[in-house]
Amino acid sequence: MIVEIKAVAHQQATPQAQLLNYLKATGIKVGLLVNFTRNKAEIKPMVLDFPEGRGL
């Protein structure tokens, strides 16, 4: 599992794309994006899932 920790005010697509690229590059299938905002922690699980017979 890859855990990416951020501290940005507004969630953007960029950290999600970055985590997805980390998953693809390492072959790890599960990741967790944790973003600490001023008042709370936002947690987004991500799973890399290729259709059978397809790889990177």
PyMOL Python script that loads the backbone (N, CA, C, O; Angstrom):
from pymol import cmd

cmd.read_pdbstr("""\
ATOM      1  N   MET A   1       0.842  -1.173   0.000  1.00  0.00           N
ATOM      2  CA  MET A   1       0.000   0.000   0.000  1.00  0.00           C
ATOM      3  C   MET A   1       0.890   1.240   0.000  1.00  0.00           C
ATOM      4  O   MET A   1       1.880   1.323   0.727  1.00  0.00           O
ATOM      5  N   ILE A   2       0.509   2.189  -0.831  1.00  0.00           N
ATOM      6  CA  ILE A   2       1.172   3.490  -0.853  1.00  0.00           C
ATOM      7  C   ILE A   2       0.262   4.480  -0.144  1.00  0.00           C
ATOM      8  O   ILE A   2      -0.932   4.552  -0.434  1.00  0.00           O
ATOM      9  N   VAL A   3       0.823   5.237   0.780  1.00  0.00           N
ATOM     10  CA  VAL A   3       0.069   6.280   1.469  1.00  0.00           C
ATOM     11  C   VAL A   3       0.699   7.612   1.096  1.00  0.00           C
ATOM     12  O   VAL A   3       1.877   7.853   1.360  1.00  0.00           O
ATOM     13  N   GLU A   4      -0.099   8.470   0.481  1.00  0.00           N
ATOM     14  CA  GLU A   4       0.376   9.807   0.118  1.00  0.00           C
ATOM     15  C   GLU A   4      -0.315  10.809   1.024  1.00  0.00           C
ATOM     16  O   GLU A   4      -1.542  10.833   1.125  1.00  0.00           O
ATOM     17  N   ILE A   5       0.484  11.634   1.679  1.00  0.00           N
ATOM     18  CA  ILE A   5      -0.047  12.606   2.627  1.00  0.00           C
ATOM     19  C   ILE A   5       0.161  14.004   2.072  1.00  0.00           C
ATOM     20  O   ILE A   5       1.265  14.377   1.676  1.00  0.00           O
ATOM     21  N   LYS A   6      -0.920  14.769   2.053  1.00  0.00           N
ATOM     22  CA  LYS A   6      -0.892  16.148   1.548  1.00  0.00           C
ATOM     23  C   LYS A   6      -1.469  17.076   2.610  1.00  0.00           C
ATOM     24  O   LYS A   6      -2.138  16.635   3.545  1.00  0.00           O
ATOM     25  N   ALA A   7      -1.201  18.352   2.450  1.00  0.00           N
ATOM     26  CA  ALA A   7      -1.799  19.382   3.305  1.00  0.00           C
ATOM     27  C   ALA A   7      -2.120  20.572   2.416  1.00  0.00           C
ATOM     28  O   ALA A   7      -1.417  21.583   2.427  1.00  0.00           O
ATOM     29  N   VAL A   8      -3.197  20.433   1.643  1.00  0.00           N
ATOM     30  CA  VAL A   8      -3.615  21.502   0.735  1.00  0.00           C
ATOM     31  C   VAL A   8      -5.046  21.904   1.067  1.00  0.00           C
ATOM     32  O   VAL A   8      -5.845  21.078   1.507  1.00  0.00           O
ATOM     33  N   ALA A   9      -5.360  23.168   0.855  1.00  0.00           N
ATOM     34  CA  ALA A   9      -6.677  23.692   1.218  1.00  0.00           C
ATOM     35  C   ALA A   9      -7.790  23.114   0.352  1.00  0.00           C
ATOM     36  O   ALA A   9      -8.866  22.801   0.860  1.00  0.00           O
ATOM     37  N   HIS A  10      -7.547  22.969  -0.943  1.00  0.00           N
ATOM     38  CA  HIS A  10      -8.583  22.483  -1.857  1.00  0.00           C
ATOM     39  C   HIS A  10      -8.079  21.241  -2.566  1.00  0.00           C
ATOM     40  O   HIS A  10      -6.997  21.242  -3.153  1.00  0.00           O
ATOM     41  N   GLN A  11      -8.872  20.184  -2.508  1.00  0.00           N
ATOM     42  CA  GLN A  11      -8.506  18.943  -3.184  1.00  0.00           C
ATOM     43  C   GLN A  11      -8.559  19.151  -4.692  1.00  0.00           C
ATOM     44  O   GLN A  11      -9.564  19.616  -5.229  1.00  0.00           O
ATOM     45  N   GLN A  12      -7.486  18.809  -5.360  1.00  0.00           N
ATOM     46  CA  GLN A  12      -7.415  18.920  -6.811  1.00  0.00           C
ATOM     47  C   GLN A  12      -7.243  17.528  -7.395  1.00  0.00           C
ATOM     48  O   GLN A  12      -6.985  16.571  -6.665  1.00  0.00           O
ATOM     49  N   ALA A  13      -7.385  17.416  -8.693  1.00  0.00           N
ATOM     50  CA  ALA A  13      -7.204  16.125  -9.358  1.00  0.00           C
ATOM     51  C   ALA A  13      -5.735  15.725  -9.408  1.00  0.00           C
ATOM     52  O   ALA A  13      -5.426  14.540  -9.539  1.00  0.00           O
ATOM     53  N   THR A  14      -4.831  16.682  -9.307  1.00  0.00           N
ATOM     54  CA  THR A  14      -3.402  16.399  -9.438  1.00  0.00           C
ATOM     55  C   THR A  14      -2.890  15.386  -8.416  1.00  0.00           C
ATOM     56  O   THR A  14      -2.214  14.440  -8.820  1.00  0.00           O
ATOM     57  N   PRO A  15      -3.172  15.525  -7.107  1.00  0.00           N
ATOM     58  CA  PRO A  15      -2.687  14.508  -6.165  1.00  0.00           C
ATOM     59  C   PRO A  15      -3.246  13.121  -6.456  1.00  0.00           C
ATOM     60  O   PRO A  15      -2.551  12.123  -6.259  1.00  0.00           O
ATOM     61  N   GLN A  16      -4.499  13.043  -6.924  1.00  0.00           N
ATOM     62  CA  GLN A  16      -5.077  11.745  -7.265  1.00  0.00           C
ATOM     63  C   GLN A  16      -4.352  11.134  -8.456  1.00  0.00           C
ATOM     64  O   GLN A  16      -4.054   9.939  -8.458  1.00  0.00           O
ATOM     65  N   ALA A  17      -4.069  11.942  -9.461  1.00  0.00           N
ATOM     66  CA  ALA A  17      -3.344  11.457 -10.637  1.00  0.00           C
ATOM     67  C   ALA A  17      -1.930  11.044 -10.250  1.00  0.00           C
ATOM     68  O   ALA A  17      -1.405  10.058 -10.767  1.00  0.00           O
ATOM     69  N   GLN A  18      -1.318  11.792  -9.346  1.00  0.00           N
ATOM     70  CA  GLN A  18       0.036  11.473  -8.900  1.00  0.00           C
ATOM     71  C   GLN A  18       0.052  10.122  -8.185  1.00  0.00           C
ATOM     72  O   GLN A  18       0.935   9.303  -8.437  1.00  0.00           O
ATOM     73  N   LEU A  19      -0.908   9.883  -7.303  1.00  0.00           N
ATOM     74  CA  LEU A  19      -0.974   8.601  -6.608  1.00  0.00           C
ATOM     75  C   LEU A  19      -1.232   7.472  -7.598  1.00  0.00           C
ATOM     76  O   LEU A  19      -0.633   6.403  -7.478  1.00  0.00           O
ATOM     77  N   LEU A  20      -2.101   7.686  -8.561  1.00  0.00           N
ATOM     78  CA  LEU A  20      -2.367   6.675  -9.579  1.00  0.00           C
ATOM     79  C   LEU A  20      -1.093   6.341 -10.358  1.00  0.00           C
ATOM     80  O   LEU A  20      -0.837   5.174 -10.656  1.00  0.00           O
ATOM     81  N   ASN A  21      -0.306   7.345 -10.685  1.00  0.00           N
ATOM     82  CA  ASN A  21       0.968   7.107 -11.373  1.00  0.00           C
ATOM     83  C   ASN A  21       1.937   6.324 -10.496  1.00  0.00           C
ATOM     84  O   ASN A  21       2.649   5.453 -10.995  1.00  0.00           O
ATOM     85  N   TYR A  22       1.976   6.620  -9.195  1.00  0.00           N
ATOM     86  CA  TYR A  22       2.823   5.850  -8.274  1.00  0.00           C
ATOM     87  C   TYR A  22       2.400   4.388  -8.262  1.00  0.00           C
ATOM     88  O   TYR A  22       3.247   3.495  -8.282  1.00  0.00           O
ATOM     89  N   LEU A  23       1.092   4.140  -8.231  1.00  0.00           N
ATOM     90  CA  LEU A  23       0.593   2.768  -8.222  1.00  0.00           C
ATOM     91  C   LEU A  23       0.984   2.038  -9.501  1.00  0.00           C
ATOM     92  O   LEU A  23       1.438   0.894  -9.455  1.00  0.00           O
ATOM     93  N   LYS A  24       0.808   2.697 -10.635  1.00  0.00           N
ATOM     94  CA  LYS A  24       1.168   2.084 -11.917  1.00  0.00           C
ATOM     95  C   LYS A  24       2.661   1.801 -12.000  1.00  0.00           C
ATOM     96  O   LYS A  24       3.066   0.737 -12.468  1.00  0.00           O
ATOM     97  N   ALA A  25       3.475   2.738 -11.552  1.00  0.00           N
ATOM     98  CA  ALA A  25       4.930   2.595 -11.666  1.00  0.00           C
ATOM     99  C   ALA A  25       5.474   1.482 -10.780  1.00  0.00           C
ATOM    100  O   ALA A  25       6.450   0.823 -11.141  1.00  0.00           O
ATOM    101  N   THR A  26       4.858   1.268  -9.630  1.00  0.00           N
ATOM    102  CA  THR A  26       5.365   0.271  -8.693  1.00  0.00           C
ATOM    103  C   THR A  26       4.675  -1.078  -8.812  1.00  0.00           C
ATOM    104  O   THR A  26       5.201  -2.088  -8.343  1.00  0.00           O
ATOM    105  N   GLY A  27       3.500  -1.103  -9.436  1.00  0.00           N
ATOM    106  CA  GLY A  27       2.742  -2.347  -9.512  1.00  0.00           C
ATOM    107  C   GLY A  27       1.936  -2.619  -8.251  1.00  0.00           C
ATOM    108  O   GLY A  27       1.272  -3.649  -8.143  1.00  0.00           O
ATOM    109  N   ILE A  28       1.995  -1.698  -7.300  1.00  0.00           N
ATOM    110  CA  ILE A  28       1.195  -1.824  -6.083  1.00  0.00           C
ATOM    111  C   ILE A  28      -0.243  -1.468  -6.441  1.00  0.00           C
ATOM    112  O   ILE A  28      -0.480  -0.519  -7.189  1.00  0.00           O
ATOM    113  N   LYS A  29      -1.199  -2.218  -5.914  1.00  0.00           N
ATOM    114  CA  LYS A  29      -2.587  -2.038  -6.347  1.00  0.00           C
ATOM    115  C   LYS A  29      -3.430  -1.158  -5.433  1.00  0.00           C
ATOM    116  O   LYS A  29      -4.505  -0.716  -5.838  1.00  0.00           O
ATOM    117  N   VAL A  30      -2.978  -0.895  -4.224  1.00  0.00           N
ATOM    118  CA  VAL A  30      -3.796  -0.155  -3.265  1.00  0.00           C
ATOM    119  C   VAL A  30      -3.047   1.072  -2.771  1.00  0.00           C
ATOM    120  O   VAL A  30      -1.869   1.002  -2.419  1.00  0.00           O
ATOM    121  N   GLY A  31      -3.753   2.195  -2.753  1.00  0.00           N
ATOM    122  CA  GLY A  31      -3.168   3.434  -2.256  1.00  0.00           C
ATOM    123  C   GLY A  31      -4.179   4.205  -1.435  1.00  0.00           C
ATOM    124  O   GLY A  31      -5.386   3.983  -1.528  1.00  0.00           O
ATOM    125  N   LEU A  32      -3.664   5.107  -0.637  1.00  0.00           N
ATOM    126  CA  LEU A  32      -4.502   5.936   0.213  1.00  0.00           C
ATOM    127  C   LEU A  32      -4.002   7.362   0.111  1.00  0.00           C
ATOM    128  O   LEU A  32      -2.832   7.640   0.373  1.00  0.00           O
ATOM    129  N   LEU A  33      -4.888   8.261  -0.269  1.00  0.00           N
ATOM    130  CA  LEU A  33      -4.553   9.678  -0.356  1.00  0.00           C
ATOM    131  C   LEU A  33      -5.158  10.361   0.864  1.00  0.00           C
ATOM    132  O   LEU A  33      -6.375  10.368   1.043  1.00  0.00           O
ATOM    133  N   VAL A  34      -4.298  10.934   1.699  1.00  0.00           N
ATOM    134  CA  VAL A  34      -4.745  11.604   2.918  1.00  0.00           C
ATOM    135  C   VAL A  34      -4.407  13.079   2.783  1.00  0.00           C
ATOM    136  O   VAL A  34      -3.250  13.449   2.582  1.00  0.00           O
ATOM    137  N   ASN A  35      -5.435  13.919   2.895  1.00  0.00           N
ATOM    138  CA  ASN A  35      -5.239  15.362   2.792  1.00  0.00           C
ATOM    139  C   ASN A  35      -5.698  16.006   4.096  1.00  0.00           C
ATOM    140  O   ASN A  35      -6.862  15.902   4.484  1.00  0.00           O
ATOM    141  N   PHE A  36      -4.759  16.674   4.763  1.00  0.00           N
ATOM    142  CA  PHE A  36      -5.088  17.370   5.998  1.00  0.00           C
ATOM    143  C   PHE A  36      -5.438  18.809   5.667  1.00  0.00           C
ATOM    144  O   PHE A  36      -4.592  19.576   5.208  1.00  0.00           O
ATOM    145  N   THR A  37      -6.691  19.168   5.904  1.00  0.00           N
ATOM    146  CA  THR A  37      -7.132  20.548   5.725  1.00  0.00           C
ATOM    147  C   THR A  37      -7.149  21.211   7.097  1.00  0.00           C
ATOM    148  O   THR A  37      -6.722  20.619   8.088  1.00  0.00           O
ATOM    149  N   ARG A  38      -7.634  22.414   7.144  1.00  0.00           N
ATOM    150  CA  ARG A  38      -7.633  23.156   8.411  1.00  0.00           C
ATOM    151  C   ARG A  38      -8.443  22.446   9.496  1.00  0.00           C
ATOM    152  O   ARG A  38      -8.018  22.388  10.650  1.00  0.00           O
ATOM    153  N   ASN A  39      -9.603  21.909   9.130  1.00  0.00           N
ATOM    154  CA  ASN A  39     -10.511  21.361  10.139  1.00  0.00           C
ATOM    155  C   ASN A  39     -10.632  19.845  10.163  1.00  0.00           C
ATOM    156  O   ASN A  39     -11.187  19.293  11.114  1.00  0.00           O
ATOM    157  N   LYS A  40     -10.130  19.159   9.146  1.00  0.00           N
ATOM    158  CA  LYS A  40     -10.353  17.717   9.089  1.00  0.00           C
ATOM    159  C   LYS A  40      -9.324  17.046   8.188  1.00  0.00           C
ATOM    160  O   LYS A  40      -8.541  17.696   7.495  1.00  0.00           O
ATOM    161  N   ALA A  41      -9.360  15.727   8.229  1.00  0.00           N
ATOM    162  CA  ALA A  41      -8.542  14.925   7.323  1.00  0.00           C
ATOM    163  C   ALA A  41      -9.475  14.286   6.300  1.00  0.00           C
ATOM    164  O   ALA A  41     -10.470  13.660   6.667  1.00  0.00           O
ATOM    165  N   GLU A  42      -9.154  14.442   5.019  1.00  0.00           N
ATOM    166  CA  GLU A  42      -9.922  13.811   3.951  1.00  0.00           C
ATOM    167  C   GLU A  42      -9.138  12.590   3.493  1.00  0.00           C
ATOM    168  O   GLU A  42      -7.953  12.687   3.173  1.00  0.00           O
ATOM    169  N   ILE A  43      -9.800  11.452   3.463  1.00  0.00           N
ATOM    170  CA  ILE A  43      -9.137  10.199   3.109  1.00  0.00           C
ATOM    171  C   ILE A  43      -9.814   9.618   1.880  1.00  0.00           C
ATOM    172  O   ILE A  43     -11.031   9.432   1.858  1.00  0.00           O
ATOM    173  N   LYS A  44      -9.012   9.331   0.849  1.00  0.00           N
ATOM    174  CA  LYS A  44      -9.547   8.770  -0.389  1.00  0.00           C
ATOM    175  C   LYS A  44      -8.760   7.503  -0.731  1.00  0.00           C
ATOM    176  O   LYS A  44      -7.583   7.585  -1.083  1.00  0.00           O
ATOM    177  N   PRO A  45      -9.396   6.338  -0.631  1.00  0.00           N
ATOM    178  CA  PRO A  45      -8.722   5.111  -1.048  1.00  0.00           C
ATOM    179  C   PRO A  45      -8.722   5.002  -2.572  1.00  0.00           C
ATOM    180  O   PRO A  45      -9.663   5.437  -3.236  1.00  0.00           O
ATOM    181  N   MET A  46      -7.672   4.424  -3.106  1.00  0.00           N
ATOM    182  CA  MET A  46      -7.588   4.199  -4.553  1.00  0.00           C
ATOM    183  C   MET A  46      -7.110   2.773  -4.789  1.00  0.00           C
ATOM    184  O   MET A  46      -6.218   2.280  -4.099  1.00  0.00           O
ATOM    185  N   VAL A  47      -7.719   2.117  -5.778  1.00  0.00           N
ATOM    186  CA  VAL A  47      -7.345   0.752  -6.134  1.00  0.00           C
ATOM    187  C   VAL A  47      -7.032   0.720  -7.615  1.00  0.00           C
ATOM    188  O   VAL A  47      -7.835   1.149  -8.444  1.00  0.00           O
ATOM    189  N   LEU A  48      -5.863   0.210  -7.938  1.00  0.00           N
ATOM    190  CA  LEU A  48      -5.456   0.048  -9.329  1.00  0.00           C
ATOM    191  C   LEU A  48      -5.916  -1.333  -9.770  1.00  0.00           C
ATOM    192  O   LEU A  48      -5.467  -2.343  -9.228  1.00  0.00           O
ATOM    193  N   ASP A  49      -6.801  -1.380 -10.743  1.00  0.00           N
ATOM    194  CA  ASP A  49      -7.377  -2.650 -11.167  1.00  0.00           C
ATOM    195  C   ASP A  49      -7.362  -2.723 -12.682  1.00  0.00           C
ATOM    196  O   ASP A  49      -8.065  -1.969 -13.355  1.00  0.00           O
ATOM    197  N   PHE A  50      -6.563  -3.626 -13.214  1.00  0.00           N
ATOM    198  CA  PHE A  50      -6.514  -3.827 -14.654  1.00  0.00           C
ATOM    199  C   PHE A  50      -7.441  -4.976 -15.028  1.00  0.00           C
ATOM    200  O   PHE A  50      -7.527  -5.958 -14.290  1.00  0.00           O
ATOM    201  N   PRO A  51      -8.139  -4.875 -16.159  1.00  0.00           N
ATOM    202  CA  PRO A  51      -8.925  -6.019 -16.637  1.00  0.00           C
ATOM    203  C   PRO A  51      -8.006  -7.221 -16.849  1.00  0.00           C
ATOM    204  O   PRO A  51      -6.826  -7.058 -17.161  1.00  0.00           O
ATOM    205  N   GLU A  52      -8.543  -8.409 -16.682  1.00  0.00           N
ATOM    206  CA  GLU A  52      -7.735  -9.618 -16.812  1.00  0.00           C
ATOM    207  C   GLU A  52      -7.054  -9.677 -18.177  1.00  0.00           C
ATOM    208  O   GLU A  52      -7.666  -9.401 -19.209  1.00  0.00           O
ATOM    209  N   GLY A  53      -5.779 -10.044 -18.156  1.00  0.00           N
ATOM    210  CA  GLY A  53      -5.024 -10.150 -19.393  1.00  0.00           C
ATOM    211  C   GLY A  53      -4.364  -8.857 -19.825  1.00  0.00           C
ATOM    212  O   GLY A  53      -3.631  -8.844 -20.814  1.00  0.00           O
ATOM    213  N   ARG A  54      -4.607  -7.773 -19.110  1.00  0.00           N
ATOM    214  CA  ARG A  54      -3.991  -6.492 -19.471  1.00  0.00           C
ATOM    215  C   ARG A  54      -3.071  -6.066 -18.344  1.00  0.00           C
ATOM    216  O   ARG A  54      -3.379  -6.256 -17.167  1.00  0.00           O
ATOM    217  N   GLY A  55      -1.967  -5.502 -18.705  1.00  0.00           N
ATOM    218  CA  GLY A  55      -1.021  -5.018 -17.706  1.00  0.00           C
ATOM    219  C   GLY A  55      -0.805  -3.542 -17.861  1.00  0.00           C
ATOM    220  O   GLY A  55      -1.654  -2.816 -18.378  1.00  0.00           O
ATOM    221  N   LEU A  56       0.347  -3.111 -17.403  1.00  0.00           N
ATOM    222  CA  LEU A  56       0.687  -1.700 -17.521  1.00  0.00           C
ATOM    223  C   LEU A  56       0.867  -1.373 -18.966  1.00  0.00           C
ATOM    224  O   LEU A  56       1.160  -0.227 -19.308  1.00  0.00           O
TER     225      LEU A  56
END
""", "prot")
cmd.dss("prot")
cmd.show_as("cartoon", "prot")
cmd.util.cbc("prot")
cmd.orient("prot")
